[in-house]
Amino acid sequence: MALQEAAKAYRIGEVPVGAVIVLNDQLLGRGYNQTEKLKDPTAHAEILAITSACQAIGDWRLDGTFLYSTLEPCSMCAGAAVLARITKIVFGASDPKFGACGSIFNIPVETRLNHRIELEGGVMADEAAELMKTFFRAIRQTKGGIH
């Protein structure tokens, strides 16, 4: 489902990242990158999925939920997941430039924070990475963007 969300971002010229939030196999929230469309640097897939899930359950606490993302969450998204008390983050491709779930930071397991999140990376990483590579290859070929 997260890959389907990422494909939505790709189709509108956004960096193809998708995320979903699940509780007991029930979809609570979904999101895909919309930073360009919404002119909002916080409109990452994970943030939009968290907002959607919170609205669905009527609470900001997402205890027991799993966040699935096609790309390793950045520091903003990892921090939001901690604040929302998400139980586990499962992500596809690692992000060596911005990843905050082990690549350059590891916010979800930071012991100085009041909540820690279980992490699992590399799930369907090849599919997620290929979508990213295709997107950025298209940007380079069009010299600046596909918007």
N, C-alpha and C positions, 0 to 999 in steps of 0.2 A: 504493500500500500504506500509506503514511503517513496518507493521508486516511481509509482504512478504520480504522486504529488510532485516529485522532482521533474518529471516529464512536463507537467503543467508549467512549471517555471521556465523550462527550456523553450517551450512553444511561444512564450511571450518575451523572450530575450533576456530572462533573468538567469543568474547563476543557478544551475539546476540542482538545488538541494530541496529535499522533501522530508517531512517529519509527520509522525502520527503518535498519538498517546492512547494507550490501551490499558484497560482495567479488566482483569479476568476474561480475557479474549473478547472484550467489548470495546469497540472504537469510541473514544470520548472526544478526540480532537484531531484535527489535521491542519497542515499548513505547508506552504511552499514559499520560497524566497520571492519577495515583492518589494525589495528596496527601491528599485528604479520606478516601478509603477506607482507606488505610494509616496515616493520621495521621502523615505523614512529609513534611516540607518538601522533602526531596531526591527524592521520588518523581515527578520530572518524566519525561516521555516519553523524552527523550534519555538521561537517566541509566539508566533501565530498559532501553533498547535497547542501550546500551553494556555494561551488566552481562550482558545476554542474549548479546550477541555474544562477549564475553570467555569466558563459560562454554562457548559453542559451539566455540570454537577452542582452549580451554585455555590462554589467555595473556592478559595485560592489554594487550599491544601490538596495536593494530589497524592496523598499517601496510598501506597500499594500499586501505583501506576508504573508502566514501562514507557519510556520515550524511545521510539525508533527513529533514527535519522540516517540519511544516506551518507552524510559526511560527519566526521568528528566535530562536535559542537565547539564553537569559539568560546572565549572567556565570558562574553555577555550571556550566551545561551546556557553554558554550563552553570553560571551563577544563578540564572533564573530557575534552572532545574533544581538547584540546591534550595533556593528560597521557596519553591513550590513543594518541596519534600517528595520529589519523585523517587521511587525506589530503585529503578535500574535504567541505565542508558545503554541502548544497543545501537551501534553505528556501523556503517559500511566502511568507506575509505577513510584513512587517516589524513589529517591536514597538517603537514609539516610547517606551514607558515602561520596558521592561526589556531591550530587545535589546542584545546584546553582540557582534554580528557586523556592526557598522557604525552602528547607530542611536544609542546613547549611549556605547558602548565598541566597540572592535574587537579583542577578545582574540585571535582566531585568527591575526591577522597581526602581533601585537605583537613587535617585533624583540628585545625584552629577554628573551623566552622562548626555550627551547631547541628549540621546534618551531613551525612555522607551517602553517596550513591554508588551502588554496584555498577561496574562497567564491563561491557563486552564489545570489543571492536573487531573489525574484519568480516562482519556478516554481510554477505553479498557484495563484498568490497570491489570485486572485478566489475560488476555491472555498474555500480555507482561511479567508480573511477572512469570507466569508459564513457559514461554520459558527460562527465566533467571534461574529459579530453576532447570529445567531439565538440562540445560547446566552445571551449577556448581555441580550438583549431579553426572553427568557423569565424570567431572574432578576429583572429590573426589574418585570415584570408580576406576579410572585408575591411581590414585596416582600421580597427577601432570599435566595431560593434555590429550587432545584428538587430538592433532595435529598429 
